[in-house]
Amino acid sequence: MKAARETSARLLEAIEPLADALHPPAPPVEAPDIVCAPESLDLKPYLRILRWLLEDGETLRALGFPEQLDALGPVSALLGGAKEKLAAAWDKAAAKTLVAVTDRRIITAKTNAFLEQAEIRQDLPVDRVRYVRATTTQDRSARLAIDLITRDENIPWLFHPDIDDTQVGALAAVLAESMTLPDDERDELQRRRHAPIEAGKKIDSTDTRSTEPTGSEAAPCDVE
């Protein structure tokens, strides 16, 4: 077994330059200027994995480590209450979700699965972002939250009070740069807007005709 391992190691050492020449290794990924994470969090393991996931020329713009509260609904619902659920979520563990924003997409992952298996939860192209809302929860900790809205879903993120508010605001701003409504969706909304108006006009027109007197009603005849 020892001889086999040594042979394999020498073989890998011999072919490594050829492999690098055919497909150069991805350059290391540096931490972006925008990082929404507790100061104690070590970013190096995440950056090492992202190095192999980013495409050629893709730029990492921001990193966030919020709690993605799927079970609690959108941020608008969080603002109205659910304080006990919010506290319980953070008691379990903070920073369970990784959010990596590049110039092309938004990558989300559960931190444990990402570090152990490089497993991604969502890979969302930036052109699918419809709206971004940043706000503050109405509890004593006043935690910042971001609501990312796409055509198909509403993704709420809640940030730990220890995370710098300025960084969370910068993350929301980067996401907001991608807000767009495609022409086909805009046209569909316009059609939905005008459809009830046109229907109402037809009903009014029909009602007017039905209440107009007929010729016999306009000039009744006396029967002797």
Z-matrix of the N, CA and C atoms (Angstrom, degrees):
N
C 1 1.456
C 2 1.526 1 111.06
N 3 1.334 2 115.72 1 -41.73
C 4 1.451 3 119.60 2 179.98
C 5 1.518 4 110.84 3 -62.91
N 6 1.327 5 116.19 4 -41.71
C 7 1.460 6 120.26 5 179.21
C 8 1.517 7 111.04 6 -64.20
N 9 1.336 8 116.42 7 -38.63
C 10 1.469 9 120.62 8 179.85
C 11 1.523 10 110.76 9 -65.47
N 12 1.341 11 116.96 10 -41.98
C 13 1.461 12 120.44 11 179.05
C 14 1.527 13 110.85 12 -64.10
N 15 1.329 14 116.37 13 -40.51
C 16 1.461 15 119.70 14 -179.99
C 17 1.519 16 111.04 15 -66.20
N 18 1.334 17 115.37 16 -39.34
C 19 1.467 18 119.50 17 178.07
C 20 1.520 19 110.67 18 -64.49
N 21 1.325 20 116.80 19 -43.45
C 22 1.468 21 121.10 20 179.14
C 23 1.517 22 110.70 21 -62.99
N 24 1.323 23 117.09 22 -42.07
C 25 1.459 24 120.60 23 179.92
C 26 1.525 25 111.13 24 -62.36
N 27 1.334 26 116.56 25 -42.49
C 28 1.467 27 120.07 26 178.98
C 29 1.524 28 111.38 27 -66.34
N 30 1.340 29 115.61 28 -37.34
C 31 1.469 30 119.77 29 178.65
C 32 1.526 31 110.94 30 -65.10
N 33 1.330 32 116.34 31 -45.02
C 34 1.464 33 120.06 32 178.58
C 35 1.517 34 111.18 33 -63.27
N 36 1.324 35 116.41 34 -39.14
C 37 1.449 36 120.74 35 178.99
C 38 1.529 37 111.31 36 -64.37
N 39 1.318 38 115.52 37 -33.90
C 40 1.462 39 119.92 38 -178.74
C 41 1.522 40 112.26 39 -74.27
N 42 1.336 41 117.33 40 -38.03
C 43 1.466 42 119.96 41 -175.60
C 44 1.524 43 112.79 42 -90.19
N 45 1.326 44 118.28 43 -10.99
C 46 1.471 45 120.67 44 -177.46
C 47 1.525 46 112.04 45 -59.15
N 48 1.343 47 120.80 46 -45.13
C 49 1.476 48 119.34 47 178.25
C 50 1.524 49 112.69 48 -60.07
N 51 1.341 50 116.95 49 -37.86
C 52 1.454 51 120.16 50 178.46
C 53 1.520 52 110.70 51 -65.90
N 54 1.332 53 116.89 52 -43.48
C 55 1.474 54 120.76 53 179.08
C 56 1.524 55 110.53 54 -62.04
N 57 1.331 56 117.13 55 -41.48
C 58 1.463 57 120.43 56 179.50
C 59 1.521 58 111.29 57 -66.32
N 60 1.333 59 116.68 58 -33.71
C 61 1.465 60 119.76 59 179.59
C 62 1.526 61 110.85 60 -69.93
N 63 1.335 62 116.89 61 -39.45
C 64 1.462 63 120.87 62 179.72
C 65 1.521 64 111.75 63 -72.21
N 66 1.327 65 117.12 64 -39.52
C 67 1.465 66 121.52 65 179.71
C 68 1.522 67 108.24 66 -142.38
N 69 1.324 68 117.69 67 93.42
C 70 1.462 69 120.44 68 -177.31
C 71 1.526 70 111.10 69 -56.41
N 72 1.330 71 117.71 70 140.54
C 73 1.469 72 120.17 71 179.25
C 74 1.516 73 111.00 72 -63.53
N 75 1.341 74 115.37 73 149.27
C 76 1.457 75 119.91 74 179.24
C 77 1.518 76 109.93 75 -64.16
N 78 1.330 77 116.92 76 139.82
C 79 1.469 78 119.35 77 178.88
C 80 1.525 79 110.18 78 -68.23
N 81 1.315 80 118.00 79 154.71
C 82 1.466 81 120.58 80 177.54
C 83 1.518 82 111.32 81 -59.26
N 84 1.326 83 116.52 82 146.32
C 85 1.461 84 122.24 83 178.79
C 86 1.525 85 108.42 84 -96.20
N 87 1.314 86 115.95 85 125.58
C 88 1.458 87 121.09 86 177.97
C 89 1.524 88 110.06 87 -88.56
N 90 1.315 89 116.20 88 151.25
C 91 1.466 90 120.67 89 176.87
C 92 1.525 91 109.58 90 -63.50
N 93 1.331 92 118.76 91 133.84
C 94 1.465 93 120.81 92 179.93
C 95 1.528 94 110.65 93 -73.95
N 96 1.317 95 115.70 94 171.94
C 97 1.468 96 120.38 95 178.90
C 98 1.528 97 111.42 96 -68.10
N 99 1.333 98 116.28 97 -30.19
C 100 1.464 99 120.51 98 -177.61
C 101 1.525 100 108.69 99 -100.64
N 102 1.311 101 116.56 100 112.54
C 103 1.461 102 122.09 101 178.31
C 104 1.526 103 108.35 102 -135.23
N 105 1.312 104 116.78 103 113.02
C 106 1.460 105 122.31 104 178.76
C 107 1.522 106 108.08 105 -100.38
N 108 1.323 107 115.69 106 87.52
C 109 1.461 108 121.16 107 -175.94
C 110 1.521 109 109.17 108 -154.22
N 111 1.328 110 117.31 109 154.29
C 112 1.463 111 119.35 110 172.78
C 113 1.528 112 109.98 111 -60.43
N 114 1.318 113 116.76 112 147.86
C 115 1.464 114 120.57 113 -177.02
C 116 1.525 115 112.07 114 -60.94
N 117 1.324 116 116.77 115 -26.94
C 118 1.462 117 120.35 116 -176.93
C 119 1.527 118 113.52 117 -79.01
N 120 1.336 119 117.29 118 -10.59
C 121 1.462 120 120.36 119 -176.01
C 122 1.529 121 111.09 120 -74.74
N 123 1.322 122 116.96 121 129.18
C 124 1.463 123 122.64 122 178.10
C 125 1.532 124 108.94 123 -85.67
N 126 1.322 125 116.49 124 117.51
C 127 1.465 126 121.01 125 -176.53
C 128 1.526 127 112.85 126 -84.31
N 129 1.313 128 117.84 127 -17.97
C 130 1.460 129 120.74 128 -172.17
C 131 1.526 130 113.99 129 -55.54
N 132 1.347 131 120.35 130 -45.11
C 133 1.477 132 119.18 131 179.80
C 134 1.529 133 112.62 132 -60.86
N 135 1.321 134 117.11 133 -36.25
C 136 1.461 135 120.72 134 -179.88
C 137 1.531 136 110.39 135 -70.59
N 138 1.314 137 116.59 136 -41.50
C 139 1.464 138 120.39 137 -179.56
C 140 1.525 139 111.52 138 -66.85
N 141 1.335 140 117.07 139 -34.52
C 142 1.472 141 119.97 140 178.47
C 143 1.517 142 110.70 141 -63.32
N 144 1.330 143 117.15 142 -39.63
C 145 1.463 144 120.20 143 -179.72
C 146 1.526 145 110.49 144 -74.69
N 147 1.322 146 117.18 145 -42.35
C 148 1.464 147 120.23 146 179.34
C 149 1.523 148 111.55 147 -60.00
N 150 1.305 149 116.26 148 -28.16
C 151 1.476 150 120.61 149 178.07
C 152 1.521 151 111.00 150 -54.03
N 153 1.329 152 117.95 151 -36.97
C 154 1.457 153 122.22 152 -176.23
C 155 1.521 154 112.69 153 -92.85
N 156 1.324 155 117.33 154 -8.69
C 157 1.462 156 120.28 155 -178.58
C 158 1.527 157 112.54 156 -98.59
N 159 1.327 158 116.47 157 -26.27
C 160 1.459 159 119.09 158 -178.84
C 161 1.530 160 110.55 159 -74.88
N 162 1.326 161 115.60 160 144.18
C 163 1.448 162 121.47 161 -179.31
C 164 1.532 163 110.00 162 -82.22
N 165 1.320 164 115.74 163 167.32
C 166 1.466 165 120.52 164 179.37
C 167 1.527 166 109.72 165 -59.04
N 168 1.305 167 115.73 166 127.36
C 169 1.461 168 120.26 167 177.98
C 170 1.509 169 114.83 168 82.46
N 171 1.326 170 118.51 169 -4.48
C 172 1.468 171 121.57 170 -179.16
C 173 1.528 172 109.50 171 -77.61
N 174 1.330 173 116.35 172 136.12
C 175 1.459 174 121.81 173 -174.87
C 176 1.522 175 110.99 174 -112.24
N 177 1.314 176 116.32 175 128.55
C 178 1.467 177 121.56 176 175.46
C 179 1.522 178 108.74 177 -79.70
N 180 1.335 179 116.58 178 120.70
C 181 1.459 180 121.25 179 -175.50
C 182 1.523 181 113.59 180 -103.22
N 183 1.335 182 117.31 181 -30.94
C 184 1.464 183 119.46 182 -177.00
C 185 1.517 184 110.15 183 -158.57
N 186 1.337 185 114.65 184 151.57
C 187 1.456 186 122.04 185 174.49
C 188 1.516 187 108.63 186 -127.46
N 189 1.320 188 116.36 187 139.24
C 190 1.458 189 120.80 188 176.87
C 191 1.513 190 110.18 189 -137.96
N 192 1.324 191 115.60 190 149.93
C 193 1.462 192 121.18 191 179.12
C 194 1.528 193 108.64 192 -131.65
N 195 1.328 194 116.26 193 73.10
C 196 1.461 195 120.43 194 -179.97
C 197 1.529 196 110.91 195 -94.24
N 198 1.325 197 114.20 196 -176.28
C 199 1.456 198 120.94 197 168.22
C 200 1.523 199 105.78 198 -102.97
N 201 1.335 200 117.72 199 123.18
C 202 1.462 201 121.20 200 178.55
C 203 1.519 202 107.38 201 -92.40
N 204 1.329 203 115.86 202 105.33
C 205 1.457 204 121.36 203 -169.81
C 206 1.518 205 110.39 204 -93.95
N 207 1.312 206 117.40 205 73.78
C 208 1.458 207 121.51 206 -178.08
C 209 1.522 208 111.78 207 -60.92
N 210 1.328 209 116.26 208 -39.22
C 211 1.463 210 120.30 209 -173.43
C 212 1.513 211 112.85 210 -76.25
N 213 1.335 212 117.85 211 -13.43
C 214 1.454 213 120.23 212 -173.91
C 215 1.526 214 113.38 213 -101.85
N 216 1.327 215 117.51 214 -0.19
C 217 1.446 216 119.86 215 176.49
C 218 1.518 217 112.53 216 81.42
N 219 1.345 218 117.16 217 -173.02
C 220 1.452 219 121.93 218 -175.29
C 221 1.513 220 112.67 219 -68.72
N 222 1.328 221 114.75 220 165.87
C 223 1.458 222 120.46 221 -179.19
C 224 1.510 223 111.22 222 -60.10
N 225 1.326 224 117.76 223 -34.24
C 226 1.464 225 120.12 224 178.91
C 227 1.517 226 111.09 225 -57.46
N 228 1.334 227 116.66 226 -33.78
C 229 1.457 228 120.29 227 176.78
C 230 1.521 229 110.77 228 -75.09
N 231 1.315 230 117.03 229 -34.77
C 232 1.461 231 120.57 230 -179.98
C 233 1.521 232 110.81 231 -63.77
N 234 1.317 233 116.38 232 -34.13
C 235 1.450 234 119.68 233 -175.61
C 236 1.518 235 111.41 234 -67.81
N 237 1.314 236 116.76 235 -27.08
C 238 1.449 237 120.16 236 -176.27
C 239 1.504 238 114.14 237 -83.84
N 240 1.318 239 119.29 238 -5.85
C 241 1.457 240 120.01 239 -178.81
C 242 1.500 241 112.08 240 157.93
N 243 1.340 242 115.75 241 -138.53
C 244 1.469 243 123.16 242 -178.88
C 245 1.522 244 111.08 243 59.16
N 246 1.318 245 117.78 244 34.83
C 247 1.460 246 121.33 245 -176.75
C 248 1.525 247 111.30 246 -63.46
N 249 1.325 248 115.79 247 -39.75
C 250 1.459 249 118.67 248 -178.62
C 251 1.520 250 110.95 249 -64.44
N 252 1.337 251 116.69 250 -40.09
C 253 1.461 252 119.90 251 179.02
C 254 1.527 253 110.70 252 -66.28
N 255 1.325 254 116.19 253 -39.13
C 256 1.463 255 119.52 254 179.18
C 257 1.521 256 110.67 255 -62.64
N 258 1.323 257 116.25 256 -45.19
C 259 1.458 258 119.93 257 -179.70
C 260 1.518 259 110.92 258 -63.68
N 261 1.340 260 115.88 259 -40.73
C 262 1.465 261 119.72 260 -179.44
C 263 1.516 262 110.97 261 -64.69
N 264 1.335 263 116.34 262 -37.67
C 265 1.463 264 119.78 263 -179.85
C 266 1.521 265 110.74 264 -62.36
N 267 1.331 266 116.41 265 -42.08
C 268 1.463 267 118.76 266 -179.23
C 269 1.518 268 112.12 267 -76.03
N 270 1.348 269 117.19 268 -25.76
C 271 1.463 270 119.51 269 177.43
C 272 1.525 271 111.27 270 -65.88
N 273 1.341 272 116.06 271 -32.35
C 274 1.470 273 119.35 272 -179.10
C 275 1.527 274 110.24 273 -65.33
N 276 1.312 275 116.70 274 -50.34
C 277 1.474 276 120.96 275 177.51
C 278 1.519 277 108.57 276 177.43
N 279 1.308 278 115.53 277 142.06
C 280 1.455 279 120.20 278 178.67
C 281 1.520 280 109.62 279 -92.54
N 282 1.317 281 114.95 280 160.96
C 283 1.471 282 121.63 281 174.76
C 284 1.511 283 112.10 282 53.83
N 285 1.335 284 116.93 283 52.17
C 286 1.459 285 120.40 284 176.42
C 287 1.516 286 111.98 285 -82.45
N 288 1.310 287 116.89 286 -14.06
C 289 1.460 288 121.20 287 -175.30
C 290 1.521 289 110.96 288 -117.70
N 291 1.312 290 115.48 289 137.00
C 292 1.466 291 122.12 290 171.97
C 293 1.519 292 108.36 291 -102.13
N 294 1.320 293 116.84 292 132.31
C 295 1.458 294 122.78 293 172.98
C 296 1.523 295 107.18 294 -123.14
N 297 1.316 296 116.35 295 116.08
C 298 1.463 297 121.81 296 177.89
C 299 1.526 298 108.27 297 -115.62
N 300 1.320 299 116.51 298 118.50
C 301 1.464 300 122.00 299 -178.02
C 302 1.521 301 108.60 300 -106.04
N 303 1.319 302 115.92 301 122.71
C 304 1.454 303 120.84 302 176.39
C 305 1.528 304 109.13 303 -113.18
N 306 1.322 305 116.35 304 -176.29
C 307 1.459 306 119.49 305 177.54
C 308 1.523 307 111.83 306 -77.03
N 309 1.364 308 117.28 307 -1.32
C 310 1.457 309 120.83 308 -177.91
C 311 1.529 310 114.25 309 -123.14
N 312 1.319 311 117.16 310 -28.19
C 313 1.457 312 119.12 311 -171.61
C 314 1.521 313 111.37 312 -158.03
N 315 1.333 314 113.72 313 170.55
C 316 1.459 315 122.05 314 176.13
C 317 1.524 316 106.60 315 -119.23
N 318 1.319 317 116.18 316 116.48
C 319 1.458 318 121.78 317 -178.63
C 320 1.523 319 108.41 318 -102.89
N 321 1.323 320 117.12 319 128.92
C 322 1.460 321 120.38 320 173.75
C 323 1.522 322 108.61 321 -123.56
N 324 1.328 323 114.79 322 150.44
C 325 1.461 324 120.16 323 -178.88
C 326 1.517 325 109.00 324 -159.49
N 327 1.329 326 115.86 325 153.82
C 328 1.450 327 120.40 326 168.90
C 329 1.523 328 106.73 327 -76.02
N 330 1.312 329 116.08 328 130.63
C 331 1.464 330 119.39 329 -171.58
C 332 1.526 331 112.72 330 -57.89
N 333 1.335 332 117.49 331 -42.65
C 334 1.469 333 119.56 332 -178.90
C 335 1.523 334 111.51 333 -62.47
N 336 1.347 335 116.41 334 -47.46
C 337 1.463 336 120.73 335 -179.16
C 338 1.524 337 110.91 336 -65.65
N 339 1.328 338 116.68 337 -34.05
C 340 1.466 339 120.65 338 179.95
C 341 1.523 340 110.72 339 -67.62
N 342 1.324 341 116.56 340 -45.25
C 343 1.461 342 120.13 341 -177.94
C 344 1.525 343 112.25 342 -71.97
N 345 1.329 344 116.62 343 -33.32
C 346 1.456 345 119.44 344 -176.65
C 347 1.529 346 113.15 345 -84.74
N 348 1.362 347 116.79 346 -37.61
C 349 1.459 348 119.57 347 -173.09
C 350 1.522 349 113.30 348 -132.22
N 351 1.319 350 117.63 349 6.57
C 352 1.472 351 121.72 350 -176.14
C 353 1.528 352 110.67 351 56.51
N 354 1.322 353 116.03 352 35.23
C 355 1.471 354 121.72 353 -176.23
C 356 1.521 355 110.27 354 -86.24
N 357 1.348 356 115.71 355 129.87
C 358 1.458 357 122.66 356 -179.80
C 359 1.529 358 109.32 357 -101.47
N 360 1.313 359 115.27 358 139.71
C 361 1.466 360 120.78 359 178.98
C 362 1.527 361 111.11 360 -87.07
N 363 1.324 362 116.87 361 -48.91
C 364 1.467 363 122.59 362 179.20
C 365 1.519 364 109.78 363 -138.37
N 366 1.319 365 115.01 364 146.66
C 367 1.461 366 122.37 365 175.43
C 368 1.526 367 105.59 366 -131.40
N 369 1.333 368 116.24 367 94.58
C 370 1.458 369 122.12 368 -169.42
C 371 1.525 370 110.76 369 -108.06
N 372 1.339 371 117.86 370 114.37
C 373 1.469 372 119.59 371 176.01
C 374 1.530 373 110.47 372 -60.16
N 375 1.328 374 117.14 373 142.38
C 376 1.460 375 120.08 374 -175.35
C 377 1.528 376 112.36 375 -64.09
N 378 1.341 377 117.58 376 -23.45
C 379 1.464 378 118.46 377 -178.77
C 380 1.523 379 112.58 378 -75.37
N 381 1.324 380 117.76 379 -0.82
C 382 1.467 381 120.98 380 175.74
C 383 1.529 382 112.09 381 -93.95
N 384 1.318 383 117.15 382 -3.34
C 385 1.461 384 120.74 383 178.67
C 386 1.524 385 109.39 384 -75.40
N 387 1.323 386 115.95 385 125.47
C 388 1.463 387 120.71 386 179.77
C 389 1.521 388 111.82 387 -102.62
N 390 1.340 389 116.68 388 -40.34
C 391 1.462 390 119.68 389 -176.55
C 392 1.520 391 109.76 390 -155.32
N 393 1.328 392 116.48 391 147.63
C 394 1.457 393 122.58 392 177.50
C 395 1.526 394 107.86 393 -130.56
N 396 1.318 395 114.83 394 129.37
C 397 1.467 396 120.03 395 -179.87
C 398 1.523 397 108.71 396 -125.58
N 399 1.332 398 116.82 397 125.74
C 400 1.464 399 122.08 398 176.69
C 401 1.519 400 108.17 399 -113.84
N 402 1.322 401 117.12 400 131.74
C 403 1.454 402 120.53 401 -176.72
C 404 1.521 403 110.02 402 -153.83
N 405 1.316 404 116.42 403 -174.41
C 406 1.461 405 122.21 404 -176.81
C 407 1.520 406 109.29 405 -126.54
N 408 1.322 407 116.70 406 137.01
C 409 1.463 408 120.67 407 179.29
C 410 1.525 409 110.41 408 -71.67
N 411 1.328 410 115.46 409 152.21
C 412 1.451 411 121.03 410 -176.84
C 413 1.528 412 111.18 411 -94.95
N 414 1.306 413 116.21 412 54.19
C 415 1.456 414 119.62 413 172.72
C 416 1.523 415 107.88 414 -124.55
N 417 1.315 416 117.39 415 177.51
C 418 1.463 417 120.34 416 -173.34
C 419 1.529 418 112.33 417 -64.22
N 420 1.326 419 117.15 418 -28.73
C 421 1.463 420 119.30 419 -179.46
C 422 1.522 421 112.12 420 -79.36
N 423 1.345 422 117.73 421 -17.66
C 424 1.467 423 122.54 422 178.50
C 425 1.516 424 111.23 423 49.46
N 426 1.332 425 116.53 424 59.37
C 427 1.462 426 121.12 425 -178.08
C 428 1.520 427 111.69 426 -78.19
N 429 1.303 428 115.74 427 145.13
C 430 1.451 429 120.18 428 177.84
C 431 1.529 430 110.43 429 -80.93
N 432 1.306 431 115.46 430 146.00
C 433 1.456 432 121.41 431 -179.38
C 434 1.515 433 109.53 432 -138.29
N 435 1.321 434 115.65 433 149.57
C 436 1.459 435 122.22 434 175.73
C 437 1.520 436 108.16 435 -125.74
N 438 1.305 437 115.99 436 132.72
C 439 1.455 438 123.05 437 176.74
C 440 1.523 439 107.57 438 -110.62
N 441 1.330 440 117.31 439 113.29
C 442 1.467 441 122.15 440 178.21
C 443 1.519 442 108.24 441 -101.34
N 444 1.329 443 116.07 442 118.76
C 445 1.462 444 121.18 443 -174.78
C 446 1.522 445 109.76 444 -112.32
N 447 1.318 446 115.65 445 125.33
C 448 1.462 447 122.20 446 174.75
C 449 1.527 448 108.03 447 -112.63
N 450 1.313 449 116.31 448 -176.50
C 451 1.460 450 119.46 449 178.81
C 452 1.522 451 110.85 450 -65.45
N 453 1.319 452 116.99 451 -31.79
C 454 1.462 453 120.70 452 -171.26
C 455 1.515 454 115.25 453 -105.49
N 456 1.325 455 118.26 454 -18.21
C 457 1.459 456 118.41 455 -174.94
C 458 1.510 457 111.97 456 -155.72
N 459 1.342 458 113.75 457 167.05
C 460 1.448 459 122.65 458 177.10
C 461 1.523 460 107.08 459 -119.42
N 462 1.334 461 118.22 460 118.99
C 463 1.460 462 122.39 461 -174.36
C 464 1.525 463 108.86 462 -110.95
N 465 1.339 464 118.21 463 107.67
C 466 1.465 465 120.51 464 179.72
C 467 1.520 466 112.55 465 -94.95
N 468 1.316 467 115.54 466 134.97
C 469 1.459 468 121.88 467 176.70
C 470 1.521 469 109.07 468 -122.89
N 471 1.320 470 116.27 469 135.31
C 472 1.454 471 122.16 470 178.67
C 473 1.525 472 108.68 471 -120.15
N 474 1.336 473 116.71 472 130.58
C 475 1.458 474 121.24 473 -173.96
C 476 1.529 475 111.23 474 -105.20
N 477 1.309 476 115.31 475 143.16
C 478 1.459 477 121.94 476 -178.65
C 479 1.526 478 110.03 477 -64.29
N 480 1.329 479 117.62 478 145.28
C 481 1.476 480 119.95 479 -178.93
C 482 1.528 481 113.69 480 -58.84
N 483 1.327 482 117.84 481 -23.80
C 484 1.462 483 120.19 482 -178.98
C 485 1.524 484 113.29 483 -74.90
N 486 1.334 485 116.78 484 -13.70
C 487 1.464 486 120.04 485 -178.45
C 488 1.526 487 109.88 486 -79.99
N 489 1.310 488 116.12 487 137.86
C 490 1.459 489 122.69 488 -176.77
C 491 1.533 490 111.12 489 -59.99
N 492 1.331 491 116.03 490 124.83
C 493 1.469 492 121.08 491 -179.56
C 494 1.525 493 111.60 492 -60.24
N 495 1.322 494 116.36 493 -36.57
C 496 1.464 495 120.17 494 -178.84
C 497 1.527 496 111.01 495 -62.12
N 498 1.326 497 116.01 496 -39.57
C 499 1.460 498 120.31 497 -179.82
C 500 1.534 499 110.86 498 -68.09
N 501 1.317 500 116.94 499 -39.09
C 502 1.469 501 120.10 500 177.82
C 503 1.526 502 109.92 501 -64.16
N 504 1.326 503 116.59 502 -41.66
C 505 1.460 504 119.89 503 177.06
C 506 1.517 505 111.89 504 -62.87
N 507 1.334 506 116.80 505 -37.79
C 508 1.461 507 120.34 506 178.22
C 509 1.519 508 111.24 507 -67.18
N 510 1.337 509 116.94 508 -38.09
C 511 1.468 510 120.65 509 176.44
C 512 1.523 511 110.56 510 -62.07
N 513 1.331 512 116.42 511 -45.04
C 514 1.468 513 120.12 512 178.23
C 515 1.524 514 110.89 513 -60.60
N 516 1.329 515 116.61 514 -37.97
C 517 1.467 516 120.40 515 -179.88
C 518 1.522 517 111.29 516 -66.33
N 519 1.324 518 116.90 517 -40.53
C 520 1.471 519 120.14 518 178.12
C 521 1.524 520 110.07 519 -63.56
N 522 1.320 521 116.66 520 -43.56
C 523 1.463 522 120.13 521 178.44
C 524 1.526 523 110.85 522 -63.67
N 525 1.337 524 116.41 523 -38.68
C 526 1.462 525 120.53 524 -177.10
C 527 1.525 526 112.24 525 -65.98
N 528 1.326 527 117.44 526 -23.51
C 529 1.460 528 120.26 527 177.95
C 530 1.525 529 111.90 528 -61.61
N 531 1.338 530 116.52 529 -22.05
C 532 1.462 531 120.60 530 -176.51
C 533 1.527 532 112.78 531 -93.89
N 534 1.336 533 117.89 532 -1.85
C 535 1.457 534 119.63 533 -176.92
C 536 1.527 535 110.43 534 -60.69
N 537 1.319 536 115.80 535 128.91
C 538 1.463 537 120.83 536 -179.76
C 539 1.511 538 109.75 537 -159.18
N 540 1.316 539 115.66 538 154.51
C 541 1.458 540 121.49 539 174.91
C 542 1.524 541 107.14 540 -126.77
N 543 1.337 542 117.90 541 109.95
C 544 1.468 543 120.40 542 -178.48
C 545 1.518 544 112.23 543 -57.22
N 546 1.336 545 115.60 544 153.87
C 547 1.462 546 121.06 545 -177.42
C 548 1.523 547 112.41 546 -57.91
N 549 1.358 548 117.78 547 -39.72
C 550 1.453 549 118.94 548 -177.46
C 551 1.521 550 111.28 549 -66.65
N 552 1.347 551 117.62 550 -36.18
C 553 1.460 552 120.10 551 177.66
C 554 1.525 553 110.50 552 -70.51
N 555 1.345 554 116.80 553 -38.97
C 556 1.459 555 120.01 554 178.69
C 557 1.527 556 110.30 555 -63.94
N 558 1.343 557 116.95 556 -41.88
C 559 1.467 558 120.22 557 179.50
C 560 1.522 559 111.08 558 -63.62
N 561 1.341 560 116.35 559 -39.32
C 562 1.458 561 120.28 560 179.57
C 563 1.526 562 110.88 561 -64.34
N 564 1.321 563 116.58 562 -41.10
C 565 1.469 564 120.30 563 177.96
C 566 1.522 565 110.76 564 -64.62
N 567 1.327 566 116.89 565 -38.74
C 568 1.450 567 120.28 566 177.95
C 569 1.532 568 111.04 567 -63.55
N 570 1.341 569 115.54 568 -41.27
C 571 1.460 570 119.03 569 178.22
C 572 1.528 571 111.00 570 -62.75
N 573 1.306 572 116.50 571 -41.17
C 574 1.467 573 120.22 572 178.57
C 575 1.522 574 111.24 573 -64.84
N 576 1.327 575 115.57 574 -33.46
C 577 1.463 576 119.40 575 -179.70
C 578 1.518 577 111.41 576 -68.83
N 579 1.339 578 116.27 577 -42.93
C 580 1.469 579 119.94 578 -174.76
C 581 1.525 580 112.70 579 -83.01
N 582 1.325 581 118.28 580 -21.67
C 583 1.461 582 120.57 581 -177.61
C 584 1.521 583 112.48 582 -58.60
N 585 1.350 584 120.72 583 -49.28
C 586 1.473 585 120.09 584 179.00
C 587 1.513 586 112.56 585 -62.96
N 588 1.352 587 117.15 586 -33.18
C 589 1.464 588 120.18 587 179.28
C 590 1.521 589 110.47 588 -65.65
N 591 1.354 590 115.49 589 -46.34
C 592 1.457 591 119.24 590 179.33
C 593 1.526 592 110.69 591 -63.90
N 594 1.338 593 116.45 592 -39.92
C 595 1.460 594 119.73 593 179.12
C 596 1.520 595 110.87 594 -63.16
N 597 1.332 596 116.49 595 -39.60
C 598 1.451 597 120.45 596 179.07
C 599 1.512 598 112.03 597 -64.73
N 600 1.327 599 116.99 598 -37.74
C 601 1.463 600 120.58 599 178.18
C 602 1.517 601 111.12 600 -64.00
N 603 1.347 602 116.34 601 -40.51
C 604 1.462 603 119.84 602 -179.39
C 605 1.521 604 110.84 603 -65.67
N 606 1.319 605 116.70 604 -39.57
C 607 1.467 606 120.67 605 179.94
C 608 1.512 607 110.31 606 -65.56
N 609 1.343 608 116.86 607 -44.32
C 610 1.467 609 120.03 608 179.34
C 611 1.515 610 110.65 609 -61.98
N 612 1.345 611 115.69 610 -41.86
C 613 1.467 612 119.41 611 -179.23
C 614 1.513 613 110.55 612 -64.31
N 615 1.328 614 117.70 613 -41.75
C 616 1.464 615 121.58 614 179.41
C 617 1.506 616 111.07 615 -64.82
N 618 1.345 617 117.05 616 -42.67
C 619 1.461 618 120.52 617 -179.84
C 620 1.516 619 111.01 618 -63.02
N 621 1.334 620 117.88 619 -38.07
C 622 1.466 621 121.33 620 -179.47
C 623 1.508 622 110.58 621 -64.91
N 624 1.337 623 115.91 622 -42.68
C 625 1.468 624 118.02 623 -179.59
C 626 1.531 625 110.80 624 -67.36
N 627 1.293 626 118.05 625 -35.84
C 628 1.462 627 119.65 626 -175.75
C 629 1.509 628 111.99 627 -72.94
N 630 1.350 629 118.90 628 -20.51
C 631 1.466 630 120.51 629 -178.51
C 632 1.524 631 112.21 630 -96.41
N 633 1.334 632 117.25 631 -4.94
C 634 1.465 633 119.00 632 178.22
C 635 1.522 634 108.84 633 -71.16
N 636 1.360 635 118.91 634 137.51
C 637 1.476 636 121.21 635 179.70
C 638 1.512 637 111.12 636 -68.86
N 639 1.321 638 116.01 637 142.69
C 640 1.468 639 120.90 638 174.47
C 641 1.512 640 108.83 639 -76.93
N 642 1.313 641 114.36 640 174.13
C 643 1.451 642 117.97 641 -178.34
C 644 1.517 643 111.97 642 -61.67
N 645 1.342 644 118.54 643 -41.42
C 646 1.440 645 121.40 644 -178.21
C 647 1.513 646 110.85 645 -68.99
N 648 1.381 647 116.10 646 -32.14
C 649 1.478 648 119.53 647 179.95
C 650 1.516 649 109.74 648 -73.96
N 651 1.321 650 117.02 649 -31.33
C 652 1.458 651 119.69 650 -178.94
C 653 1.505 652 111.36 651 -73.49
N 654 1.340 653 119.20 652 -33.19
C 655 1.468 654 122.46 653 -179.27
C 656 1.517 655 109.98 654 -130.64
N 657 1.337 656 118.68 655 79.08
C 658 1.470 657 121.22 656 -177.07
C 659 1.532 658 110.72 657 -67.48
N 660 1.315 659 116.10 658 149.26
C 661 1.476 660 121.52 659 179.52
C 662 1.519 661 109.26 660 -107.39
N 663 1.376 662 116.86 661 138.67
C 664 1.467 663 121.48 662 174.65
C 665 1.507 664 109.90 663 -81.21
N 666 1.292 665 116.65 664 134.65
C 667 1.452 666 120.57 665 177.93
C 668 1.510 667 108.20 666 -102.98
N 669 1.309 668 115.02 667 122.39
C 670 1.445 669 120.20 668 179.47
C 671 1.513 670 111.01 669 -87.21
